[in-house]
Amino acid sequence: MRAARIALSLTALFSMVALVTAQTPAPAGAQRGRGRGRVTIQTMTLTTPWAAGGEIPLKYTQAGDEVSPALSWTGVPETVASFVLIVHDVSAPDRQGTGDRLHWMVWNIPGTARELLEGVPQGPQRADGTRQLSVSGPYYRGPAAPASGPPHVYLFELYALDEMIAVPAVGAQGVTTEQTRAAVVEAMVGHIRGKAVTAGQFGRR
């Protein structure tokens, strides 16, 4: 029975990744250049320590060491000022019941960067200007899933932008995580020049 559920989960996972990759990533409609018409978005490649769609190793989860995984990317378009990384569980409801729990959002990653090393330290802002948050604070939140039911699916989405994002680090103005996430995503509209999507899954046995 469990094998059948995992097989179904994997089928849904690959379908979801294909759909997200094909779609325009701006949340409020089409990706547009604010009056300049539709902008071409270059497809990048995001590499994780596990195979795309595979099981996320225990060390990166709440059941293990809960350190952030090493990530690297290629195929970056020209004229990139910054990157935004959004990691979310599409199998678990958030506080609004939307089925999308934020596990990590990192923004203002320098445009010259091509990787995030394993174990990014906690804190709302790093020396290079990179800012981060999760549903529970300014740090990476590892995957978790109940013992019953199929594994949860986690999407890792990377966006290349042509500008930095002037959204304060979490808590800087007393706003919630949800409000900060919404502000970052809104600021991305019209400035996305490249994207990469990959996924992993995790479920306790």
ABEGO torsion letter per residue (X at the ends): XAAAAAAAAAAAAAAAAAAAAABBABAAEBBBAGGAEBBBBBBBBBBBABBBGBBBBAAABAABAGBBBBBBBBGBBBGBABBBBBBBBAABBBAAGAGBBBABBBBGBBAABABBBBGBBBEABBAAGBBBBBAAEBBBBBBBBBABEBBBBBBBBBBBBABBBBBBBBGAAGBBAAAAAAAAAAAABGABABBBBBBBBBBBX
